[in-house]
Amino acid sequence: MISFAIVGHLARTDGGFSINDLPGSGGRMDVLCRCVNTSLFLSHDLRRDVDCYLILCGPPAGPKTVKFSGELVRSLSPDERSAAALIKKVIDTPCGTEFREAAQGVFIRKGGLERLLSERRFAVLDEKGADVRACADLPDGFILSDHLNFTAQEEDLLHNCPRYSVGPRCLHADHTITVLHNELDRRKC
Ligand SMILES: C[S@@+](CC[C@H](N)C(=O)[O-])C[C@H]1O[C@@H](n2cnc3c(N)ncnc32)[C@H](O)[C@@H]1O
């Protein structure tokens, strides 16, 4: 099982965003939706051994975490609006600090990065990290930032995590996931 977690620093934490304006009203929800798609989609199939966590830190009620399960999700098509519609559907579901399934294969809970890191180990994807091509073994959980840098507080939480790079250039988060999937696929197949 491979997990990706993406921190959405400005991402809206209620349904008060428009599917037609994900970058603006959603607080760059478009970035997170593209990450869901690259985490979970193959051509005409889903990666059923992948989970994608979106850590929403924006207004008005952050942080919340949405989890897409590649094994369980239904009604997801490979376009940003489809992932956004599912997020909009689950985001106002009353929830506590445990995951609640609010649409098929899509879960929501209160809490963010600190909670997730207390549950399992993650590595940080970072262009200055160890080159994945030179690593004999790779972990099974990876954290990325959205279009912004991790905050100082997040960096504190992440300071013990190993860091891996998919190459020397700074890529978009969704592109980074694609390159990493390619590396993992080549090792498996
Ligand atoms: C667009 S970048 C983040 C913004 C960037 N730090 C900045 O200067 O504003 C999105 C995320 O993708 C990941 N990333 C980008 N390039 C990478 C690379 N070459 N190797 C590993 N991770 C990378 C990192 O997690 C990064 O936080």
The ligand as an SDF file (V2000), in Angstrom:
LIG
                    3D

 27 29  0  0  0  0  0  0  0  0999 V2000
    5.6020   23.2820   -6.5090 C   0  0  0  0  0  0  0  0  0  0  0  0
    6.5210   22.4260   -5.2530 S   0  0  0  0  0  0  0  0  0  0  0  0
    6.3350   23.4350   -3.7710 C   0  0  0  0  0  0  0  0  0  0  0  0
    6.6260   24.8630   -3.8920 C   0  0  0  0  0  0  0  0  0  0  0  0
    8.0750   25.2450   -3.8040 C   0  0  0  0  0  0  0  0  0  0  0  0
    8.7440   24.6980   -2.6130 N   0  0  0  0  0  0  0  0  0  0  0  0
    8.2690   26.7440   -3.8440 C   0  0  0  0  0  0  0  0  0  0  0  0
    9.4000   27.1160   -4.0740 O   0  0  0  0  0  0  0  0  0  0  0  0
    7.3410   27.5280   -3.6920 O   0  0  0  0  0  0  0  0  0  0  0  0
    5.4350   21.1260   -4.8050 C   0  0  0  0  0  0  0  0  0  0  0  0
    5.9820   19.9800   -4.0130 C   0  0  0  0  0  0  0  0  0  0  0  0
    6.3950   18.9500   -4.8920 O   0  0  0  0  0  0  0  0  0  0  0  0
    7.4720   18.2380   -4.3300 C   0  0  0  0  0  0  0  0  0  0  0  0
    8.6000   18.3160   -5.2660 N   0  0  0  0  0  0  0  0  0  0  0  0
    8.7830   19.2090   -6.2650 C   0  0  0  0  0  0  0  0  0  0  0  0
    9.8890   18.9100   -6.9570 N   0  0  0  0  0  0  0  0  0  0  0  0
   10.4060   17.7930   -6.3970 C   0  0  0  0  0  0  0  0  0  0  0  0
   11.5440   16.9850   -6.6730 C   0  0  0  0  0  0  0  0  0  0  0  0
   12.3730   17.2750   -7.6770 N   0  0  0  0  0  0  0  0  0  0  0  0
   11.7720   15.9010   -5.9020 N   0  0  0  0  0  0  0  0  0  0  0  0
   10.9450   15.5930   -4.8830 C   0  0  0  0  0  0  0  0  0  0  0  0
    9.8530   16.3300   -4.5670 N   0  0  0  0  0  0  0  0  0  0  0  0
    9.5840   17.4080   -5.3060 C   0  0  0  0  0  0  0  0  0  0  0  0
    7.7670   18.8510   -2.9830 C   0  0  0  0  0  0  0  0  0  0  0  0
    7.0700   18.1150   -1.9900 O   0  0  0  0  0  0  0  0  0  0  0  0
    7.1750   20.2340   -3.1360 C   0  0  0  0  0  0  0  0  0  0  0  0
    6.8210   20.7600   -1.9010 O   0  0  0  0  0  0  0  0  0  0  0  0
  1  2  1  0
  2  3  1  0
  2 10  1  0
  3  4  1  0
  4  5  1  0
  5  6  1  0
  5  7  1  0
  7  8  2  0
  7  9  1  0
 10 11  1  0
 11 12  1  0
 11 26  1  0
 12 13  1  0
 13 14  1  0
 13 24  1  0
 14 15  1  0
 14 23  1  0
 15 16  2  0
 16 17  1  0
 17 18  1  0
 17 23  2  0
 18 19  1  0
 18 20  2  0
 20 21  1  0
 21 22  2  0
 22 23  1  0
 24 25  1  0
 24 26  1  0
 26 27  1  0
M  CHG  2   2   1   9  -1
M  END
$$$$
